[in-house]
Amino acid sequence: MVHIVHRLIDRLTGHARVTIMETERMLVLRDGRIDAILGPGEHRIKRRNVVREVHDLNRLRFVSPYERALFRTRPELAESHLTEVRAAPGEVVILHRDDRPHEVLLPETRAVVWIDAGPWEAERHAVDERLTVPPALMRRLVRVGLTAGFNTVEVEEGHVGLLSVDGVRLAELSPGTHGFWKLGRHVAVKRVDLRHRTHEVTGHEILTKDRVTIRVNLTASFRVTDPVKATTAVKDFEEALHRSLALAFRKTLGALTLDRLLADKVTVDVEAAEKVRAEMAGIGIEVGEIALKDVILPGEMREILTSVVAAEKAAEANVIRRREETNATRSLLNTAKVMAENPVMLRLKELEALEAIAGKVERLTVHNGTEGLLTDLVKLRD
């Protein structure tokens, strides 16, 4: 009965009753002006010239076309229900809810949140010229999924990262994951490999002093010792190394004949390598071992050299053969002299020959009889 009476009174007076839940708030404008922010419960509101705007606290932020007007015309009402958080130029604000990061505010941005949706806390961080995100803060934000405000760059082990902001080189980054705030500036990280590596120059054509065209394969081990100098002194330091190797060996080998090149290959390597090392040291590259791996000759030149080598080896074989024959003849001559001067030695040789023959036949006939043979043996013994 009471409820019916209230409804009749409200209708006669031009009012309406609204119920607001615990998770809701209502912004009321009367005659075009902000009048109140109503909390949970039942409220009696006039029907005419009233604008009602219901907000859900679960959305946390206060988003309304009347926001600025509320803070300007009713600051005490706004402060009793809302918290405004501003990030100054040069700082980033981490807005915490219940001690957990909830939102990242980049410089010169703001957020308005409901006090009753909190508790809220603002954690402020100054932004340095490198725009880096502190590592501990970056890990916390990654864990809760708040990664929209920054970019991450990974620098692998054995590498160094060269950080540039708006084209200006600022720092060297050690291996690991690095974060940078998104503030509308161009951030670039160039990764440079500091490990020992090998560079190959294959099929490089060179004209020797005696006008023989050869192709050579080169190899060089190197590492970057000054990454800043290596990336700023030249456009591409590996291309510079390739060019330096090719030119150094072209000058060195081009001043030699083919025979000299093949005969003094090690000396040629050392002379050309020193030129390359000196030039590369100027751009922050340390060059280690440099080797002339292969010297590839044209087909007709290979045939000629093969014929020359074969002739040389044949001549050497003939010399060796003649030397051995001479030695054998000299040995026979010495043996003959010994036998001529010593009859006993001659008879022993005869017996040795007889023994060798007897071992190869089934029957041996001695024409001068056994007695004569034994007599000869006795004489030899005497």
Phi, psi and chi 1 to 4 in degrees:
 res  aa     phi    psi   chi1   chi2   chi3   chi4
   1 MET       -  -41.3 -175.8   67.5 -179.3      -
   2 VAL   -64.9  -39.7  175.1      -      -      -
   3 HIS   -63.3  -39.7 -178.4   66.0      -      -
   4 ILE   -66.3  -40.5  -64.3  173.9      -      -
   5 VAL   -62.3  -43.2  171.9      -      -      -
   6 HIS   -61.9  -39.0  -74.0  167.7      -      -
   7 ARG   -66.3  -39.0  -70.8 -178.9   63.1 -176.7
   8 LEU   -65.4  -40.7  -70.2  173.2      -      -
   9 ILE   -65.9  -42.5  -66.3  173.6      -      -
  10 ASP   -62.7  -38.7  -68.9  -20.7      -      -
  11 ARG   -67.5  -39.7 -177.6  174.3  -62.9  177.9
  12 LEU   -69.4  -33.5  -68.1  173.5      -      -
  13 THR   -93.6   -2.5   57.8      -      -      -
  14 GLY    78.0   31.8      -      -      -      -
  15 HIS  -110.1  165.3  -74.0   77.6      -      -
  16 ALA  -139.4  148.8      -      -      -      -
  17 ARG  -104.1  131.4  -67.6 -178.4 -179.4  -88.0
  18 VAL  -125.8  146.9  -63.4      -      -      -
  19 THR  -113.3  128.2  -59.1      -      -      -
  20 ILE  -111.1  131.8  -59.6  174.5      -      -
  21 MET   -80.4  167.3  -50.9  -60.6  -68.4      -
  22 GLU   -59.6  -32.2  -76.9  -73.2   -7.4      -
  23 THR   -95.0   19.1   58.9      -      -      -
  24 GLU  -129.6  156.2  -66.2  177.6  -23.5      -
  25 ARG  -139.3  150.5  -63.6  -67.1 -177.1  -89.3
  26 MET  -124.6  126.9  178.2 -179.7  -73.6      -
  27 LEU   -93.9  126.1  176.1   64.2      -      -
  28 VAL  -116.4  128.6  179.4      -      -      -
  29 LEU  -114.4  126.8  -73.9   81.7      -      -
  30 ARG  -114.9  127.5 -169.6 -172.1  -53.2  -84.1
  31 ASP    54.0   38.5  -62.3  -34.4      -      -
  32 GLY    81.8    0.2      -      -      -      -
  33 ARG  -115.9  149.3  -63.5  179.7  178.9  -82.9
  34 ILE   -68.5  125.3  -63.9  174.6      -      -
  35 ASP  -107.8  -47.5 -179.1   62.2      -      -
  36 ALA  -162.7  164.8      -      -      -      -
  37 ILE  -119.9  116.5  -63.7  177.9      -      -
  38 LEU   -96.3  137.4  -55.5  179.1      -      -
  39 GLY   -93.5 -168.6      -      -      -      -
  40 PRO   -64.0  147.0   23.3  -32.8      -      -
  41 GLY   128.7 -172.6      -      -      -      -
  42 GLU  -100.2  134.6 -172.5  177.8   70.5      -
  43 HIS  -130.5  148.7  -59.4  -88.2      -      -
  44 ARG  -107.8  117.8 -174.9  167.2  176.7  -95.3
  45 ILE  -128.2  142.2  -56.7  173.0      -      -
  46 LYS   -66.4  150.8  -79.1 -169.1  173.0 -176.8
  47 ARG   -84.6  -38.5  -66.7  176.1 -178.5  -85.0
  48 ARG   -89.0  143.3  -62.6 -176.4   60.5 -175.7
  49 ASN    55.5   34.6  -60.5  -34.4      -      -
  50 VAL  -126.2  133.2  172.3      -      -      -
  51 VAL  -113.9  128.5  175.5      -      -      -
  52 ARG  -115.7  134.5  -66.0  175.3  -66.9  179.1
  53 GLU  -130.9  112.7 -167.8  177.3   78.6      -
  54 VAL   -94.3  134.5  179.0      -      -      -
  55 HIS  -121.6  141.4  -66.3  -91.5      -      -
  56 ASP   -96.0  121.9 -172.9   -8.7      -      -
  57 LEU   -66.6  -21.1  -65.5 -174.0      -      -
  58 ASN   -67.8  -17.5  -68.9  -37.1      -      -
  59 ARG   -82.7   -7.4  -65.0 -178.3  179.3  177.1
  60 LEU    66.4  -50.7  -53.6 -178.7      -      -
  61 ARG   -82.0  147.3  -90.1 -157.5 -179.1 -154.3
  62 PHE   -94.3  111.0  173.2   68.9      -      -
  63 VAL  -121.1  114.0 -179.9      -      -      -
  64 SER  -156.6  146.9  170.4      -      -      -
  65 PRO   -67.4  -12.1   21.3  -31.3      -      -
  66 TYR  -100.1   11.1  -52.5  108.7      -      -
  67 GLU   -59.5  -54.4  173.3 -161.0  -40.0      -
  68 ARG   -65.9  -36.6  -65.7 -172.3  179.1  -83.3
  69 ALA   -64.2  -36.7      -      -      -      -
  70 LEU   -62.5  -46.9  173.8   62.6      -      -
  71 PHE   -70.7  -27.4  -81.9   92.4      -      -
  72 ARG   -81.0  -43.9 -174.2  177.8   66.0 -105.2
  73 THR   -95.3  -29.2   60.9      -      -      -
  74 ARG  -131.0   62.6  -59.6  -70.0  -55.6  -83.6
  75 PRO   -60.5  -36.3   22.0  -33.0      -      -
  76 GLU   -66.0  -35.8   74.9  -70.2  -13.2      -
  77 LEU   -69.2  -41.1  179.1   61.9      -      -
  78 ALA   -64.1  -43.5      -      -      -      -
  79 GLU   -68.3  -24.5  -69.3  173.7    2.3      -
  80 SER   -78.1  -19.0   62.7      -      -      -
  81 HIS  -120.3  -23.0  -68.8  -85.3      -      -
  82 LEU  -126.6  154.6  -58.2  169.5      -      -
  83 THR  -121.0  124.0  -64.2      -      -      -
  84 GLU  -102.3  127.2 -178.2 -176.5   27.2      -
  85 VAL  -118.8  125.6 -178.6      -      -      -
  86 ARG  -119.6  140.9  -72.2 -179.9  176.7  -88.7
  87 ALA  -101.3  121.0      -      -      -      -
  88 ALA   -73.8  164.7      -      -      -      -
  89 PRO   -58.9  133.9  -23.8   34.0      -      -
  90 GLY    83.2   14.6      -      -      -      -
  91 GLU  -143.2  153.7   77.1  170.1    0.7      -
  92 VAL  -117.6  135.9  171.3      -      -      -
  93 VAL  -112.1  128.2  176.3      -      -      -
  94 ILE  -100.1  112.7  -48.7  -58.7      -      -
  95 LEU   -88.4  117.7 -171.7   59.2      -      -
  96 HIS  -100.1  141.6  -68.7 -101.0      -      -
  97 ARG  -125.1  121.4 -177.4 -167.1 -177.5 -152.9
  98 ASP    55.5   43.3  -66.5  -30.3      -      -
  99 ASP    63.5   22.8  -63.9  -34.4      -      -
 100 ARG  -127.7  131.7 -175.9  175.4 -175.3  -88.9
 101 PRO   -56.3  129.1  -24.7   34.8      -      -
 102 HIS  -114.4  -35.9  168.4   70.6      -      -
 103 GLU  -154.7  148.3 -172.7  174.6   -6.6      -
 104 VAL  -110.4  123.7  177.0      -      -      -
 105 LEU  -106.2  118.0  -59.9 -179.9      -      -
 106 LEU   -79.4  165.8  -62.5  178.5      -      -
 107 PRO   -52.2  138.8  -28.4   35.7      -      -
 108 GLU    63.8   32.7  -58.7 -176.4   61.6      -
 109 THR  -121.9  165.1   60.3      -      -      -
 110 ARG  -142.7  159.8   61.6 -170.7  -74.6  -86.3
 111 ALA  -142.1  141.1      -      -      -      -
 112 VAL  -118.1  121.2  178.6      -      -      -
 113 VAL  -125.6  156.6  -67.1      -      -      -
 114 TRP   -75.4  130.1  -68.1  100.1      -      -
 115 ILE   -60.6  -41.6  -66.7  176.8      -      -
 116 ASP   -68.8  -11.8  -68.1  -21.1      -      -
 117 ALA   -88.6   -2.6      -      -      -      -
 118 GLY   -82.3 -150.8      -      -      -      -
 119 PRO   -76.1  152.1   28.8  -34.7      -      -
 120 TRP  -114.9  150.3  -59.5   97.4      -      -
 121 GLU  -147.5  137.7 -177.9 -178.0   -6.7      -
 122 ALA  -106.1  123.1      -      -      -      -
 123 GLU  -107.4  119.2  176.9 -174.8  -17.1      -
 124 ARG  -106.3  138.8  -60.1  180.0 -178.4  -86.4
 125 HIS  -132.1  130.0  -64.9  -89.3      -      -
 126 ALA   -75.8  141.6      -      -      -      -
 127 VAL   -97.3  121.9  178.8      -      -      -
 128 ASP   -84.6  177.9   58.5   19.1      -      -
 129 GLU   -66.7  -20.7   61.4  176.4   -0.3      -
 130 ARG   -87.6   -5.6  -64.0 -178.9  -64.4  179.3
 131 LEU    62.4   23.5  -51.0 -178.5      -      -
 132 THR   -77.7  143.8   53.4      -      -      -
 133 VAL   -90.9  126.3 -177.6      -      -      -
 134 PRO   -53.4  135.0  -26.2   34.4      -      -
 135 PRO   -54.6  -43.4  -25.3   34.1      -      -
 136 ALA   -64.2  -41.7      -      -      -      -
 137 LEU   -65.5  -40.6  174.8   60.3      -      -
 138 MET   -59.9  -43.1  179.9 -179.6   65.0      -
 139 ARG   -64.3  -39.3  -70.8 -169.2  -70.4  -90.2
 140 ARG   -63.7  -43.5  -73.7  165.5   50.6 -155.4
 141 LEU   -68.5  -36.3  -64.1  178.5      -      -
 142 VAL   -64.8  -38.7  169.3      -      -      -
 143 ARG   -62.7  -35.3  -80.9 -162.2  -60.4  -90.3
 144 VAL   -96.5    2.6  -62.7      -      -      -
 145 GLY    83.1   15.0      -      -      -      -
 146 LEU   -93.7   71.3  -64.4  177.1      -      -
 147 THR  -109.9    4.6   58.5      -      -      -
 148 ALA   -71.0  -21.3      -      -      -      -
 149 GLY   -89.3   -1.8      -      -      -      -
 150 PHE  -150.1  160.3   60.0   91.7      -      -
 151 ASN  -108.1  152.3  -68.6  -41.3      -      -
 152 THR  -117.3  146.5   58.1      -      -      -
 153 VAL  -131.9  133.8  174.7      -      -      -
 154 GLU  -104.3  130.7  178.6  119.3    8.3      -
 155 VAL  -110.3  118.0  178.9      -      -      -
 156 GLU   -72.8  160.4  -61.4   81.3    1.6      -
 157 GLU   -61.6  139.5 -167.5   66.3   36.1      -
 158 GLY    83.8    4.7      -      -      -      -
 159 HIS  -121.3  168.0  -67.3   66.1      -      -
 160 VAL  -132.2  143.8   65.3      -      -      -
 161 GLY  -104.6  130.9      -      -      -      -
 162 LEU  -101.6  111.5  -57.6 -180.0      -      -
 163 LEU   -89.1  129.7  172.2   64.6      -      -
 164 SER  -128.3  136.0  -60.8      -      -      -
 165 VAL  -120.9  119.9  177.4      -      -      -
 166 ASP    55.0   39.0  -66.9  -23.3      -      -
 167 GLY    81.5    2.3      -      -      -      -
 168 VAL  -105.9  124.2  178.5      -      -      -
 169 ARG   -70.7  125.5 -176.4   71.1   50.8   78.5
 170 LEU  -118.0  -36.1  -65.3 -179.3      -      -
 171 ALA  -161.0  164.9      -      -      -      -
 172 GLU  -106.6  133.3  -64.5 -176.4   15.1      -
 173 LEU  -104.9  131.3  -54.9  178.5      -      -
 174 SER   -77.9  167.0   58.5      -      -      -
 175 PRO   -57.7  140.6  -26.9   35.4      -      -
 176 GLY   140.2 -170.8      -      -      -      -
 177 THR  -103.0  130.3  -58.1      -      -      -
 178 HIS  -124.1  141.6  -56.0  -93.1      -      -
 179 GLY  -114.8  147.9      -      -      -      -
 180 PHE  -137.7  131.6  -56.3   94.5      -      -
 181 TRP   -65.7  142.5  -63.0  114.2      -      -
 182 LYS   -86.5   98.4  -65.6  179.8 -179.1  178.7
 183 LEU  -123.6   24.7  -59.0 -178.4      -      -
 184 GLY    77.2   14.2      -      -      -      -
 185 ARG  -112.0  155.2  -58.7  176.4   66.9 -176.2
 186 HIS   -87.8  114.8 -179.7   67.9      -      -
 187 VAL  -110.3  126.9  177.6      -      -      -
 188 ALA  -132.1  140.0      -      -      -      -
 189 VAL  -126.3  116.8  176.0      -      -      -
 190 LYS   -98.6  120.9 -177.2  178.0 -179.8   61.6
 191 ARG   -89.3  131.5  -58.9  171.1 -175.2   83.2
 192 VAL  -121.3  127.8  179.9      -      -      -
 193 ASP   -79.5  122.5 -166.5  -19.0      -      -
 194 LEU   -98.4    0.9  -59.1 -179.7      -      -
 195 ARG   -79.3  161.6  -61.3  170.7  -64.1 -179.6
 196 HIS   -68.4  132.2  -76.5  -82.1      -      -
 197 ARG  -135.4  169.9  -71.4  179.1  -75.6  164.1
 198 THR  -120.8  135.6  -60.1      -      -      -
 199 HIS  -116.2  133.7 -174.6   78.9      -      -
 200 GLU  -111.5  137.6  -57.1  -79.1  -14.7      -
 201 VAL  -119.2  109.1  179.0      -      -      -
 202 THR  -113.3  143.6   57.9      -      -      -
 203 GLY    64.3   33.1      -      -      -      -
 204 HIS   -82.7  121.9 -175.0   60.6      -      -
 205 GLU   -86.3  135.7  -68.9 -168.1   -7.2      -
 206 ILE  -137.3  140.6  -63.5  174.2      -      -
 207 LEU  -101.9  117.9 -175.9   65.3      -      -
 208 THR   -74.6  175.1   63.3      -      -      -
 209 LYS   -63.0  -34.0 -173.7  176.4 -179.3  179.7
 210 ASP   -91.7   23.4   48.5   -4.1      -      -
 211 ARG    62.7   40.9  -60.4 -175.0  180.0  -79.9
 212 VAL  -106.5  124.1  177.1      -      -      -
 213 THR   -84.0  122.1  -58.7      -      -      -
 214 ILE  -124.4  160.4   60.5  174.8      -      -
 215 ARG  -119.4  134.7  -73.4 -170.1  -63.7  120.0
 216 VAL  -123.7  151.2  -63.1      -      -      -
 217 ASN  -115.2  125.8  -66.0  -27.4      -      -
 218 LEU  -116.3  152.6  -48.0  171.5      -      -
 219 THR  -140.4  142.8 -178.6      -      -      -
 220 ALA  -144.4  135.5      -      -      -      -
 221 SER   -95.6  141.8   63.3      -      -      -
 222 PHE  -154.5  164.8   73.8   98.9      -      -
 223 ARG  -150.9  155.8   70.7 -177.0 -175.6   93.6
 224 VAL   -87.3  122.4  178.7      -      -      -
 225 THR  -102.3  -26.6   55.9      -      -      -
 226 ASP  -130.7   91.4 -171.3  -23.5      -      -
 227 PRO   -63.0  -33.5   19.9  -30.3      -      -
 228 VAL   -65.4  -48.6  174.8      -      -      -
 229 LYS   -65.3  -38.7 -173.0 -178.2  -68.9 -175.4
 230 ALA   -65.1  -30.5      -      -      -      -
 231 THR   -95.8  -12.9   54.5      -      -      -
 232 THR  -107.0  -30.9   55.4      -      -      -
 233 ALA   -70.6  -33.8      -      -      -      -
 234 VAL  -134.6  162.5  -67.5      -      -      -
 235 LYS   -70.4  -43.7 -178.9  178.5  179.9 -179.2
 236 ASP  -141.4  110.5 -173.6  -24.7      -      -
 237 PHE   -70.4  -27.5   58.1   83.0      -      -
 238 GLU   -70.7  -37.2  -74.3 -161.4   56.1      -
 239 GLU   -65.8  -37.7 -177.9 -178.6  -13.8      -
 240 ALA   -64.3  -39.5      -      -      -      -
 241 LEU   -64.8  -42.3  174.1   60.3      -      -
 242 HIS   -59.3  -46.4 -176.3   99.2      -      -
 243 ARG   -66.2  -40.3 -175.1  173.4   57.6 -106.9
 244 SER   -64.9  -41.7  179.5      -      -      -
 245 LEU   -61.7  -46.8  -75.8  169.4      -      -
 246 ALA   -63.0  -45.6      -      -      -      -
 247 LEU   -68.8  -41.4  -68.9  177.3      -      -
 248 ALA   -62.6  -44.8      -      -      -      -
 249 PHE   -74.2  -29.7  -84.6   82.8      -      -
 250 ARG   -63.7  -45.1  178.8 -175.9  -67.2  -84.5
 251 LYS   -66.6  -43.0  -68.4  178.6  179.9  178.1
 252 THR   -69.6  -48.0  -56.5      -      -      -
 253 LEU   -73.9  -31.5  -58.7 -177.7      -      -
 254 GLY   -67.1  -18.9      -      -      -      -
 255 ALA   -90.9    1.8      -      -      -      -
 256 LEU  -115.3  154.0  -57.1  175.2      -      -
 257 THR   -80.2  165.1   61.8      -      -      -
 258 LEU   -62.6  -41.1 -179.7   60.4      -      -
 259 ASP   -63.3  -42.6  -68.9  -19.6      -      -
 260 ARG   -65.5  -40.4  169.0   76.8 -174.2  -74.4
 261 LEU   -61.5  -46.5 -172.2  156.4      -      -
 262 LEU   -70.4  -28.9  -63.3  176.9      -      -
 263 ALA   -81.2  -36.4      -      -      -      -
 264 ASP  -117.9   46.9  -59.9  -27.5      -      -
 265 LYS   -62.5  -40.0 -179.8  172.6  173.3  -69.5
 266 VAL   -65.4  -43.5  175.1      -      -      -
 267 THR   -62.4  -38.6  -55.1      -      -      -
 268 VAL   -62.7  -42.6  170.9      -      -      -
 269 ASP   -58.7  -46.4  -71.9   -5.8      -      -
 270 VAL   -64.1  -44.2  172.8      -      -      -
 271 GLU   -63.3  -46.0 -178.1 -179.3   -8.1      -
 272 ALA   -70.5  -35.4      -      -      -      -
 273 ALA   -63.7  -39.0      -      -      -      -
 274 GLU   -62.3  -37.4  -69.6  -54.6  -40.5      -
 275 LYS   -64.4  -43.2  -64.8  179.5 -179.1  178.4
 276 VAL   -66.0  -44.7  174.3      -      -      -
 277 ARG   -61.4  -41.9  -69.4 -168.0 -177.6   98.2
 278 ALA   -63.9  -41.9      -      -      -      -
 279 GLU   -69.6  -42.2 -177.4  177.7  -10.6      -
 280 MET   -71.7  -30.3  -70.0  -63.5  100.1      -
 281 ALA   -60.4  -28.2      -      -      -      -
 282 GLY   -70.3  -16.6      -      -      -      -
 283 ILE  -116.7   21.2   61.9  170.5      -      -
 284 GLY    80.1   24.9      -      -      -      -
 285 ILE  -116.8  127.2  -55.0  -64.0      -      -
 286 GLU   -98.9  117.5  178.9 -174.6  -83.7      -
 287 VAL  -100.1  129.6 -179.7      -      -      -
 288 GLY   -94.9 -122.3      -      -      -      -
 289 GLU   -72.3  133.1 -178.4 -178.4    0.5      -
 290 ILE  -122.4  130.0  -58.5  176.4      -      -
 291 ALA  -134.7  141.4      -      -      -      -
 292 LEU   -88.8   96.0  178.9   60.5      -      -
 293 LYS   -69.8  -52.1  -68.4  173.1   57.6  178.6
 294 ASP  -135.3  144.0  -56.2  -55.7      -      -
 295 VAL  -118.6  111.7  177.2      -      -      -
 296 ILE  -103.1  120.5  -55.4  169.9      -      -
 297 LEU   -96.2  156.9  -58.2  173.8      -      -
 298 PRO   -62.5  158.1  -18.8   29.9      -      -
 299 GLY   -57.3  -46.9      -      -      -      -
 300 GLU   -67.0  -34.0   62.6  -84.5    6.7      -
 301 MET   -69.9  -35.6 -175.6   57.7   65.8      -
 302 ARG   -62.1  -41.1  -76.5 -158.9  -57.1  -90.4
 303 GLU   -63.8  -41.9  -65.7  176.1    0.6      -
 304 ILE   -63.5  -47.5  -66.4  172.8      -      -
 305 LEU   -64.4  -34.8  -72.2 -179.3      -      -
 306 THR   -64.1  -40.9  -58.6      -      -      -
 307 SER   -65.5  -41.3  -59.2      -      -      -
 308 VAL   -62.8  -45.4  170.8      -      -      -
 309 VAL   -63.4  -42.3  171.2      -      -      -
 310 ALA   -61.9  -41.6      -      -      -      -
 311 ALA   -65.1  -41.3      -      -      -      -
 312 GLU   -63.1  -43.0  -69.9  176.4   -9.7      -
 313 LYS   -66.8  -37.5  -64.8  -57.6  179.4 -175.9
 314 ALA   -64.1  -42.0      -      -      -      -
 315 ALA   -63.2  -42.2      -      -      -      -
 316 GLU   -62.2  -39.5  -69.2  177.0    5.0      -
 317 ALA   -64.0  -40.5      -      -      -      -
 318 ASN   -63.8  -41.7  -72.5  -27.8      -      -
 319 VAL   -61.3  -44.1  170.6      -      -      -
 320 ILE   -63.9  -42.8  -65.6  171.9      -      -
 321 ARG   -61.1  -45.8 -170.8  178.2  -56.8  110.4
 322 ARG   -63.6  -37.8  -63.2  -66.1 -178.5  -91.5
 323 ARG   -64.1  -41.8 -174.4 -175.9  -57.9  122.9
 324 GLU   -67.3  -39.7  -66.4  -59.2  -38.4      -
 325 GLU   -62.8  -41.1  -70.2  176.3   -4.7      -
 326 THR   -61.6  -44.3  -58.3      -      -      -
 327 ASN   -62.7  -39.9  -67.8  -23.5      -      -
 328 ALA   -65.6  -42.8      -      -      -      -
 329 THR   -62.9  -41.9  -57.5      -      -      -
 330 ARG   -62.9  -38.1 -174.8  178.2  -67.5  111.6
 331 SER   -65.3  -40.2  177.8      -      -      -
 332 LEU   -64.7  -39.6  -72.4  174.7      -      -
 333 LEU   -63.6  -42.0  177.8   60.6      -      -
 334 ASN   -64.3  -39.5  -68.1  -24.4      -      -
 335 THR   -64.4  -41.6  -58.1      -      -      -
 336 ALA   -63.3  -39.3      -      -      -      -
 337 LYS   -63.2  -40.5  -72.2 -179.3  179.0  179.9
 338 VAL   -64.3  -43.3  171.5      -      -      -
 339 MET   -67.5  -36.9  -71.1 -178.1  179.1      -
 340 ALA   -65.4  -33.4      -      -      -      -
 341 GLU   -87.6  -14.5  -64.2  171.5   -1.4      -
 342 ASN  -136.5  100.0 -167.3  -20.4      -      -
 343 PRO   -62.0  -34.0  -21.7   33.0      -      -
 344 VAL   -59.3  -42.5  175.8      -      -      -
 345 MET   -61.5  -37.9 -179.5   63.8   70.9      -
 346 LEU   -63.7  -44.4  178.7   59.5      -      -
 347 ARG   -65.0  -37.3  -64.3  -60.9  -68.7  169.2
 348 LEU   -62.5  -40.4  -76.0  174.7      -      -
 349 LYS   -62.3  -39.0  -77.6  -66.7 -177.8  179.3
 350 GLU   -63.2  -44.4  -69.7  177.1   -3.5      -
 351 LEU   -63.7  -39.3  -70.5  175.7      -      -
 352 GLU   -61.9  -42.0  -72.9  179.1    2.0      -
 353 ALA   -64.9  -41.2      -      -      -      -
 354 LEU   -62.5  -39.3 -176.8   61.2      -      -
 355 GLU   -64.2  -40.5 -178.6 -177.3    5.8      -
 356 ALA   -65.2  -40.3      -      -      -      -
 357 ILE   -67.6  -41.6  -65.3  171.3      -      -
 358 ALA   -62.5  -30.8      -      -      -      -
 359 GLY   -73.2  -12.1      -      -      -      -
 360 LYS  -111.5   -2.2  -63.9 -178.7  180.0  179.4
 361 VAL  -124.7  159.2  -61.6      -      -      -
 362 GLU   -79.8  -35.5  -64.5 -179.4    0.5      -
 363 ARG  -137.3  139.4 -178.0  177.2  -60.5  174.6
 364 LEU  -126.3  124.5  179.9   65.2      -      -
 365 THR  -107.5  125.4  -57.2      -      -      -
 366 VAL  -104.6  114.6 -179.1      -      -      -
 367 HIS   -74.3  -31.2  -67.2  -75.8      -      -
 368 ASN   -86.3    7.8   61.2  -14.0      -      -
 369 GLY    84.3  160.4      -      -      -      -
 370 THR   -69.6  -34.4  -54.6      -      -      -
 371 GLU   -60.5  -43.6 -177.6  179.5   -3.3      -
 372 GLY   -63.2  -40.4      -      -      -      -
 373 LEU   -64.1  -43.1  178.8   61.0      -      -
 374 LEU   -66.1  -38.1  -67.5  176.2      -      -
 375 THR   -61.2  -40.8  -58.5      -      -      -
 376 ASP   -62.3  -40.4  -69.4  -21.5      -      -
 377 LEU   -63.6  -41.4  -70.5  174.0      -      -
 378 VAL   -63.3  -40.9  171.5      -      -      -
 379 LYS   -61.6  -42.4  -70.1 -179.4  178.3  178.4
 380 LEU   -62.6  -38.3  -72.2  173.8      -      -
 381 ARG   -66.9  -41.7 -175.9 -177.8   64.2 -178.0
 382 ASP   -63.5      -  -67.2  -20.4      -      -
